[in-house]
Amino acid sequence: MHWLTDPLQYAFFNRALIAVVLVSVLCALVGAWVVLRGLSYIGDAMSHAVFPGIVAAFLTKGNLLVGALIAAVLTALGIGAVSNRSGLKQDSAIGIVFVGMFALGVVLLSRAPTFTTDLSNFLIGNPLGVSAGDLWGALLVTVLVGGLLTAIQKELLLASFDPTEARAVGLPVRRLNNLLLVIIGLVVVLTVQLVGTTLSVSLLITSSATARLLARSLRKMILLSAVLGALGGVVGLYLSYYQNTAPGATIVLVNTLVFLLALAVRKSDQ
């Protein structure tokens, strides 16, 4: 059993394990809605659309995370506005706003030739660099997001799958849709800070899509997504430790393999 216990002697490895579990639960809470509503593109789009917020925060000597959060909220509201006013589907609105925000970030970056912040961890992620403060922040966000989504679950379900009926009974469908987009944006930013874009999108989409293949209800889907994401994270971390590979990318590969296995099982049952 030494292969299981040896990595646990390092504090950074223990923090990484806790971070992956917390992020898996957080992503499962919103990932189910992302998959069910066909918004799989939004995770990657949001993680890049916050780029101008990061650059703007750097130029003004502000907090990079705060800049990213503001950009995420503006992006979410922008997607909702474009979709509602233009009549375009949300995937088209996501593409328009995402490209525009990213282009704005590039323009701002061209005005800051001394910008030297290393974005490799932002794109690839390094769970082994998570601090104790990051873990407490992730726990707080997980509790808040879980509580909020639980409180509006029935209304969100009706607005998602039967918006006409939702409007008929007086539900604010547009506000509910915008609120969901904002929550997704905030979750993406916070998880990207902890584990990077690649792993964040994998936990948000791949684990939830795997659970969608196997689960028959929203509650089971969320629970299974969290379990699969956490297990994939733990297995990926151990593999990266012993094989000396990038932890974030290794976890993504494990999650992808689990999805392919679930897909094979689903096809065999049909």
Secondary structure, 3 states (H helix, E strand, C coil): CHHHHHHHHCHHHHHHHHHHHHHHHHHHHHHHHHHHCCCCHHHHHHHHHCHHHHHHHHHCCCCHHHHHHHHHHHHHHHHHHHHHHHCCCHHHHHHHHHHHHHHHHHHHHHCCCCCCCCCHHHHHCCHHHCCHHHHHHHHHHHHHHHHHHHHCHHHHHHHHHCHHHHHHCCCCHHHHHHHHHHHHHHHHHHHHHHHHHHHHHHHHHHHHHHHHHHCCCHHHHHHHHHHHHHHHHHHHHHHHHHHCCCHHHHHHHHHHHHHHHHHHHHHHHC
